[in-house]
C-alpha cells in the first residue's frame, strides 16, 4: 500500500497535533503544512515527524 500515515509536529512548540496521510511514491519529500496549533493559539508551520 503506497499511502503512509504521518504525524505533523508544530515547528514552534514541538506539539504533535495532527495525523494525515501521504502517497510515498508521488511525494518522497517530507510534508509541511500551515495548521492551527492549540498550544501556540495561532496558525503555524507543521512539519512531518520523523
C-alpha positions as CSV (number, residue, x, y, z in Angstrom):
1,X,0.0,0.0,0.0
2,X,1.6,3.3,-1.1
3,X,-0.2,5.6,1.4
4,X,1.5,6.1,4.7
5,X,0.2,7.7,7.9
6,X,2.3,10.7,9.1
7,X,2.2,12.8,12.3
8,X,2.6,16.6,12.0
9,X,4.6,18.4,14.6
10,X,4.4,22.2,15.3
11,X,7.7,23.8,14.3
12,X,7.5,26.4,17.1
13,X,6.5,24.5,20.3
14,X,7.0,20.8,19.2
15,X,3.5,19.7,20.0
16,X,2.2,16.8,17.8
17,X,-1.2,18.0,16.8
18,X,-2.4,16.3,13.5
19,X,-2.3,12.9,11.8
20,X,-2.6,12.7,8.0
21,X,-1.7,10.5,5.0
22,X,0.6,11.0,2.0
23,X,1.4,9.0,-1.1
24,X,5.0,7.8,-0.7
25,X,5.5,7.1,-4.4
26,X,4.4,10.5,-5.6
27,X,5.7,12.7,-2.7
28,X,9.0,11.4,-1.5
29,X,10.0,14.6,0.4
30,X,8.6,15.4,3.9
31,X,5.4,17.4,4.0
32,X,5.0,20.9,5.5
33,X,1.6,22.5,6.1
34,X,0.2,25.5,7.8
35,X,-2.2,24.4,10.6
36,X,-3.7,25.9,13.8
37,X,-1.7,24.9,16.9
38,X,-3.9,25.0,20.1
39,X,-0.8,25.3,22.3
40,X,0.6,28.4,20.5
41,X,-3.0,29.6,19.8
42,X,-2.1,30.6,16.2
43,X,-1.6,29.2,12.8
44,X,2.0,27.8,12.5
45,X,4.0,25.6,10.2
46,X,3.6,21.9,10.9
47,X,6.3,19.5,9.6
48,X,6.1,15.8,9.2
49,X,7.6,13.9,12.2
50,X,10.4,11.5,11.5
